[in-house]
Amino acid sequence: MGRKPEFLHPYLLAHFRRTAAAFQARYPGAPVPVLTETHRSSEEQTALYAQGRNTPEEVNRLRKIAGLGPIAPAQNKVVTHAPAGKSLHNFSPALAYDIGFRTTDAGLDWSEQLFRQFAALARQDPLIEWGGEWPGAKRDMPHFQFKGMTWAKALAGVDPLRL
Ligand SMILES: [Zn+2]
């Protein structure tokens, strides 16, 4: 899946970098915020959407088409609520980004507390929405996007900076 910074909308990339710098200044020694996802192809979105909704065999068939490695049956759980084309990650440039926190042993930390600390800084920009505030099962802690942006608006060519 795409995590290349150049696939991300420049405003969001600047927002991530500014927030990550503020986070590191405020929490020295904490795991470091990194981009884990920017742009996602339709094939990748289809494979992820199938996860938890289809058999592991079908999920892995779709993952192969998308150029992704297989998952274990135990990992076959819902990871997204958006079918292909209906995620802000599917647009070019991507209108959303996901983060994780790099630990000193090069692993990734997904602690809720880290996301909350990052989000508190991220939301100082009124144009940014955090998936961690979405209700119930839609809650998506690693996800940040343009506030009020939808895939339908993106498809209609709405400028996320002029919502
Ligand atoms: Zn996301």
Residues whose N, C-alpha, C, O or C-beta is under 5 A from the ligand:
A	BS01	ZN	A96 Y97 D98 H143
